[in-house]
């Protein structure tokens, strides 16, 4: 006797899978008492929940206001960088130009970050990008792949801890932060190759920015990464799995990003907003700022002191 046909088509099952994964993750996640919530406990719970879905996840969380590493689970585990490496490429060219990018290079780097364009990354690849950026920002677990080239740049080695250190360092770097944070804040929902980028830190609401990374089709173990920021934290979510599918991994990444936003961000005052659009003059290479941020740790607040009366801060090209 033949089994009755499934009431769900293959396409319907694929559409339901992320929702089912999130349900499994939520059921696996431990409850927290509001007064005793900690960033580390939240990260540990999210990583354990991802493991229940056969996803190895490494997460690091760093305070955007003072650069303190608040939590890390598997933070020194090494992963292939995938397209997260494009952040280093953008930072490298901004530093090499002393922040004075020509309009064409600025436009290319912006496109490379916002839609994760592989062609631009391959054209701009240089062997010294990774060691130069690792030295500049003190990244001890970040290296080129042994056979690094313009065709396999995604095999460079990164860690979650190094990623949040990089995000903090570049955010404080006047040559890099204003442009790169502006581009990350504008990450598109779909990559240039049609891949869905609306997961992880690119799926949260409020102040956020992201750079996503994913393996080529058929690669095993498969990697899906999301690094960026929430209202208060810099976050790196690196993932690999030999069995979980892309949809499952994206759902796990999104769950971790959202649980950090929902359960932990709300417990802290927000960090200063990143790269105000009115001050983003990346197209002309101008990297000045009209505001001096004065951090007062004792009250975890930020005072903005205007340096001068309002003027046109972006000079003509």
C-alpha positions in Angstrom: 0.0 0.0 0.0 1.5 3.3 -1.0 1.8 6.2 1.4 -0.6 9.1 0.9 1.0 12.1 -0.7 2.4 14.8 1.6 0.0 17.8 2.1 3.1 20.0 1.6 4.9 20.5 -1.6 8.7 20.7 -1.6 8.6 24.4 -1.9 6.1 24.7 1.0 8.3 22.6 3.2 11.3 24.8 2.4 9.3 27.9 3.3 8.3 26.4 6.6 11.7 25.2 7.6 13.1 28.5 8.9 10.0 29.0 11.1 10.4 25.4 12.4 14.1 26.0 13.2 13.3 29.2 15.1 10.7 27.2 17.1 13.2 24.5 18.0 15.7 27.2 19.0 13.2 29.0 21.2 12.3 25.8 23.0 15.9 25.0 23.6 16.7 28.5 24.9 16.9 28.7 28.7 14.6 31.3 30.5 16.3 34.2 32.2 15.2 36.3 35.2 15.3 39.9 34.1 17.4 41.1 37.0 20.0 38.4 36.5 20.3 38.4 32.7 23.9 38.6 31.5 25.4 39.0 28.1 27.5 35.8 28.5 24.5 33.7 29.6 22.5 34.9 26.6 25.4 34.1 24.2 25.8 30.6 25.8 22.1 29.9 25.4 22.0 31.0 21.8 25.1 28.9 20.9 23.6 25.8 22.6 20.4 26.4 20.8 22.2 26.5 17.4 24.0 23.3 18.3 20.6 21.6 18.7 20.1 22.4 15.1 23.5 20.9 14.1 25.0 24.3 13.6 28.4 25.1 15.2 28.2 28.7 16.1 30.9 31.0 17.6 29.7 34.4 19.0 31.5 37.4 20.4 29.9 40.5 21.8 31.8 43.8 22.5 30.5 47.0 24.1 30.4 49.8 21.5 30.8 52.5 24.1 34.2 51.4 25.5 35.5 48.4 23.6 35.1 45.9 26.4 34.7 42.3 25.3 31.5 41.3 27.2 30.9 37.8 26.1 32.5 35.1 23.9 31.6 31.5 23.1 34.0 29.7 20.8 35.5 33.2 20.1 38.9 31.9 19.2 37.7 29.1 16.9 38.9 29.6 13.3 36.6 29.9 10.3 37.0 30.6 6.7 36.2 34.3 6.3 33.9 34.0 3.2 32.7 37.5 2.2 33.3 39.0 5.7 36.9 39.5 4.3 35.5 42.4 2.2 35.5 44.5 5.4 39.2 44.2 5.5 39.5 45.1 1.8 37.5 48.3 2.3 39.4 49.2 5.4 42.7 48.6 3.6 42.0 50.9 0.7 40.6 53.6 3.0 43.8 53.5 5.0 46.1 53.5 2.0 44.3 56.6 0.7 44.5 58.4 4.0 40.7 58.5 3.8 40.9 60.5 0.5 39.3 57.9 -1.9 38.6 58.9 -5.4 34.9 58.8 -6.3 35.3 55.6 -8.4 37.0 53.6 -5.7 34.6 54.8 -3.1 31.6 53.8 -5.2 33.2 50.3 -5.9 33.9 49.7 -2.2 30.4 50.8 -1.2 28.9 48.4 -3.7 31.2 45.6 -2.6 30.0 46.0 1.0 26.3 46.7 0.5 25.6 43.8 -2.0 28.7 41.7 -1.3 30.0 41.9 -4.9 32.6 39.2 -5.5 33.9 40.6 -8.8 35.0 43.8 -7.1 36.6 41.9 -4.2 38.6 39.7 -6.6 39.7 42.7 -8.6 40.9 44.6 -5.5 42.4 41.6 -3.7 46.1 41.9 -2.5 48.1 39.5 -0.4 49.0 42.2 2.1 45.4 43.2 2.9 44.9 40.7 5.7 48.3 41.1 7.5 48.1 44.9 7.2 44.6 45.1 8.8 45.4 42.4 11.4 48.5 44.4 12.5 46.6 47.7 12.5 43.8 46.5 14.8 45.7 43.8 16.8 43.9 40.7 15.4 45.9 37.8 16.6 43.9 34.9 15.1 43.4 36.4 11.6 45.6 35.2 8.7 45.7 34.6 5.0 44.9 31.1 3.7 48.1 29.1 3.0 47.4 29.4 -0.8 45.9 32.9 -0.8 45.0 34.3 -4.2 42.4 36.5 -5.9 40.3 33.3 -6.6 40.1 31.9 -3.0 40.2 35.0 -0.8 37.2 33.6 1.1 39.5 31.0 2.7 41.3 33.6 4.8 41.1 32.6 8.5 39.1 34.7 11.0 37.7 34.3 14.6 34.7 35.9 16.2 36.8 37.6 18.9 39.0 39.2 16.2 35.9 40.3 14.3 34.5 42.3 17.1 38.0 43.8 17.8 38.2 44.8 14.2 34.7 46.4 14.3 35.6 48.4 17.5 39.0 49.4 16.0 37.6 50.6 12.7 34.8 52.4 14.4 37.4 54.5 16.3 39.6 54.9 13.2 38.9 58.3 11.5 40.2 57.0 8.2 37.9 54.0 8.1 34.9 54.2 10.5 32.7 56.9 8.9 32.7 55.4 5.5 32.7 51.7 6.4 30.0 51.9 9.0 27.8 53.9 6.6 28.1 51.2 4.0 27.4 48.4 6.5 24.3 50.3 7.7 23.1 50.2 4.1 23.6 46.4 3.6 21.0 45.3 1.0 18.5 42.4 1.7 19.8 40.6 -1.4 23.4 40.1 -2.6 24.6 40.8 -6.1 24.5 37.0 -6.7 20.9 36.8 -5.6 21.7 35.3 -2.1 19.3 36.3 0.7 21.2 38.7 3.0 18.3 39.4 5.3 19.5 37.2 8.2 21.5 37.6 11.4 22.5 41.2 12.1 20.9 42.3 8.9 17.5 41.2 10.1 17.3 43.1 13.4 15.5 46.4 13.8 16.8 49.7 15.2 20.4 50.9 14.9 22.3 48.2 13.1 24.8 47.4 10.4 26.0 44.1 9.0 28.4 42.3 6.6 27.3 38.8 5.7 29.4 35.9 4.4 28.5 32.5 2.9 30.1 29.6 1.2 29.9 28.8 -2.5 27.2 26.3 -3.4 28.3 22.7 -2.8 31.0 23.7 -0.3 31.3 21.5 2.8 31.3 22.1 5.6 29.1 25.1 4.7 29.7 28.5 6.4 27.3 31.4 7.0 28.5 34.4 8.9 27.0 37.7 10.1 29.1 40.5 11.8 28.1 44.0 12.7 26.3 45.9 15.4 23.1 46.3 17.4 22.0 49.4 19.3 24.7 48.8 22.0 27.0 46.0 20.9 29.4 44.9 18.2 28.6 41.3 17.4 30.2 38.5 15.4 28.2 35.3 14.6 30.3 32.8 12.7 28.8 29.4 11.8 29.7 26.2 10.1 27.9 22.9 9.5 28.4 19.7 7.5 24.7 18.8 7.8 22.4 21.8 8.3 21.1 23.6 5.2 21.5 27.2 4.4 18.0 28.1 5.6 18.6 26.4 8.9 21.9 28.3 9.4 20.4 31.6 8.5 17.6 31.0 11.0 20.1 30.2 13.7 22.1 33.3 13.0 18.9 35.5 13.0 17.8 33.9 16.3 21.1 34.8 18.0 21.1 38.3 16.7 17.5 38.9 17.7 17.8 37.3 21.2 20.8 39.7 21.9 18.7 42.6 20.7 15.5 41.7 22.5 17.0 40.3 25.8 20.2 42.3 26.3 20.2 45.5 24.3 17.1 46.7 26.2 19.1 46.5 29.4 21.7 49.0 28.3 21.5 52.6 27.1 22.1 52.7 23.3 25.6 53.6 22.0 26.0 56.7 19.9 24.5 56.3 16.5 27.0 55.2 13.9 28.1 57.4 11.0 25.3 60.0 10.8 24.2 60.2 7.1 24.5 64.1 7.2 28.2 63.7 7.9 28.9 60.9 5.4 31.0 62.5 2.7 32.6 59.2 1.5 31.9 60.0 -2.1 34.4 62.9 -2.0 36.7 61.1 0.5 36.1 63.7 3.3 36.3 62.0 6.7 35.9 64.9 9.2 33.3 65.0 11.9 31.2 67.8 13.3 30.8 66.2 16.6 33.2 65.4 19.5 31.8 62.5 21.5 32.6 62.6 25.2 31.9 59.3 26.9 31.0 59.4 30.6 31.4 55.7 31.8 30.0 56.4 35.2 26.5 57.1 33.8 27.0 55.2 30.5 25.8 58.2 28.5 27.3 60.2 25.7 27.4 64.0 25.4 27.7 65.5 21.9 29.5 68.9 21.9 29.2 70.7 18.6 32.6 72.0 17.6 31.3 74.9 15.5 28.2 76.5 14.2 26.3 74.6 11.5 28.1 74.8 8.2 28.3 72.8 5.0 30.7 70.2 6.3 31.2 68.4 3.0 33.5 70.4 0.7 32.9 70.4 -3.0 34.5 67.6 -5.0 
